[in-house]
């Protein structure tokens, strides 16, 4: 016997699904970027550090 299941996604659940998907993708990209910079900094020489945010890095160095 074949059962037919109809799935209904209302607009609220649909928009939440889109929001969670976008947040997951952006979270993955941010995490990847952070760890990639850590890996690059590990292999760089001491004076050649790569800043995660150049503006904040310049403000900290000027203090």
NORQUIZI-V733171 format. One record per residue. N is the residue number from 0. RES is the residue in three letters. SS is DSSP state (@ for helix, = for strand, . for the rest). Layout:
N_RES_SS / N_RES_SS
This chain:
0_UNK_. / 1_UNK_. / 2_UNK_. / 3_UNK_. / 4_UNK_. / 5_UNK_. / 6_UNK_. / 7_UNK_. / 8_UNK_. / 9_UNK_. / 10_UNK_@ / 11_UNK_@ / 12_UNK_@ / 13_UNK_@ / 14_UNK_@ / 15_UNK_@ / 16_UNK_@ / 17_UNK_@ / 18_UNK_@ / 19_UNK_@ / 20_UNK_@ / 21_UNK_@ / 22_UNK_@ / 23_UNK_@ / 24_UNK_@ / 25_UNK_@ / 26_UNK_@ / 27_UNK_@ / 28_UNK_@ / 29_UNK_@ / 30_UNK_@ / 31_UNK_@ / 32_UNK_@ / 33_UNK_@ / 34_UNK_@ / 35_UNK_@ / 36_UNK_@ / 37_UNK_@ / 38_UNK_@ / 39_UNK_@ / 40_UNK_@ / 41_UNK_@ / 42_UNK_@ / 43_UNK_. / 44_UNK_. / 45_UNK_. / 46_UNK_. / 47_UNK_. / 48_UNK_. / 49_UNK_. / 50_UNK_. / 51_UNK_. / 52_UNK_. / 53_UNK_@ / 54_UNK_@ / 55_UNK_@ / 56_UNK_@ / 57_UNK_@ / 58_UNK_@ / 59_UNK_@ / 60_UNK_@ / 61_UNK_@ / 62_UNK_.
